[in-house]
Amino acid sequence: MFKIALLGSKSDFLIEPMYNFFKDKDVDIVFLSNNEHSDFLQKAKSLDLQYKYLSNEKNFEYFSSHNFDIVAVCDYNEVITNDVLKTGKFINLHESLLPAFSGDDALYRSFSAGVKVSGITIHYLNNENNYGKIIAQYPVLIGNLTHFDEYKEEMYSVEKMLYPIVIDKLLKDEVFDFSDLINSNKCSNSCGSCGGCH
């Protein structure tokens, strides 16, 4: 039985995709947030999933006493200190193609800069939230007439399909490849086949 934690502060859009992907696998998931009244925890509660409010100050105590195979971070708004990061394998989902637009608010900054290709990066966390080795990236094209809300929704769609697959590969000690995404039938456009539309 693998044990993973999803650690977030606000957004709840990854809760269901993560649960649905792993529900029939030999994986135990707990959803953790440093915001007691977050949509993140409310969503986990409404789906009757394992969840816990975890203040940032309690991270070391909690993670050092729980043997998680992976702690997957998304939209977490506090610094995860080095002593906490040393307790396990922490990965993060970042809304840009690193090293471009590292840091906060990457989604808005990339769109405002006028880039035509952005995307998602999944990477190891090290040195108090700095990004370590990149595990996977996936591009999102931005058309001349694309509105910010459309761009944001497309990025969310890619995050929902990519993060669970990459976590699954890491649990199996396998390397992520784009063919894994294509073979998973998780294309965000749901067109039935993949012609590289992203």
Protein Blocks (a to p, Z undefined) as FASTA:
>chain_A
ZZdddddfkbmklmmmmmmmmmmpccddddddfbfkbfklmmmmmnopacddddfklmmm
mmmmpccfbdcdehiabdcdfklmmnmccdddddbddfehgaehklmmmmmnopabdcdd
ddddeehhiacddfbdcdddddfklcfklmmmmmmmmmmmmmmmmmmmmmnopacdfklm
mmnopafklnopaehlZZ
